Amino acid sequence: MVAIVDYDIGNVAAVANMFNRLGVPSIITSNYEQIEKADRIILPGNGAFDACMKNLKSSGLIPVLEKCALERGIPLLGICVGAQMLGHSSEEGVEPGLGWIDMDVKRFPTMPDLRIPQMGWNNVVPVKQGHPVLDGLSDDARFYFVHSYYMDPRGSGITLLQSHYGIDFSAAVVHGNIVGVQFHPEKSHRFGKQLLSAFARWKA
């Protein structure tokens, strides 16, 4: 069972629909016990970093997420702002992140002809070849992005997928059983379907 965390922010229905197409049982939930019983956890996020962090704190779900992801090693996937929240901080706001992945979130630099936010499809390049979450992902994989800020790892070995928009940036990051993707797999058709399928099979 995949628990899709509902804390009043995030495109939860679309994520659940994608798992339904895959035949993978999922539940949209804000219930502590349902999250604790899950085999996989999705942390979605849309909008502003501070709003997402405040809502997550207000939900009271951070302790169960820490218990599952940090103590028990349950695979967790953060999507968009949900991925950014896995880091220490964001230039978009003042709220601290969860600090589960050693990274910060920065704004795309102002550059001629670079429209911010990035909105649309973009290619990705695997950095960690052979990682189970990338299993079956084709060389021409493209994902749908909507963001003005990007994940910036503090060290090596964290970037899972790289993309380019004015600068090279981390499109996906990983630390142990925790993965974050800047793009929206639920909006990325067959490529997103493949990635979520691989995540559902992943034994971290």
Salt bridges, closest charged atoms under 4 A:
GLU36 OE2 - LYS67 NZ 2.43
GLU95 OE1 - LYS57 NZ 2.72
ASP102 OD1 - HIS88 NE2 2.85
ASP102 OD1 - ARG154 NH1 3.80
ASP104 OD2 - ARG154 NE 2.79
ASP135 OD2 - ARG201 NH2 2.95
ASP140 OD2 - ARG190 NH2 3.45
ASP152 OD2 - LYS106 NZ 2.89
ASP168 OD1 - HIS164 ND1 2.76
GLU186 OE2 - HIS184 ND1 2.77
